[in-house]
Amino acid sequence: MKLPTLALHGAQVTRIELLTDYVVYDENPQNVPYPYVVMGEITAKDWSDKSADGAEVYSTIHVWSRYHGRKEADEMADALTQALTSSTLALGASFEAALDRLDGYNLIVDMDGKTRHGILRFKYLIEEL
């Protein structure tokens, strides 16, 4: 089985940049304006059997805002959820997403007391073609 994580990551970044106005980073940047999006952790578990190869993949995406209150971070989370689940992601010729959904969302206030940090976790069932 091939790992679908790189294909999924690329498809997510492409979709977010296409359908939102947010800047997307692969790691937390220094000295950039808020708000922004950071692609986070990814976990893949093989579910292959004799008839098909595939993986259950969890992808975490972080949203960062300095808006006073939760409004901007919640709007960012909603925009990302709509962008990533409104239609199936194009994963190239090797993979197909059989399921995509928001698995959870947490919003916390960072230790500085001003920054809102939204954590979205998406679940995908991806079949190797």
Secondary structure, 3 states (H helix, E strand, C coil): CCCCHHHHHHHHHHHHHHHCCCCEECCCCCCCCCCEEEEEEEEEEECCCCCCEEEEEEEEEEEEECCCCCHHHHHHHHHHHHHHHCCCCCCCCCEEEEEEEEEEEEEEECCCCCCEEEEEEEEEEEEEC
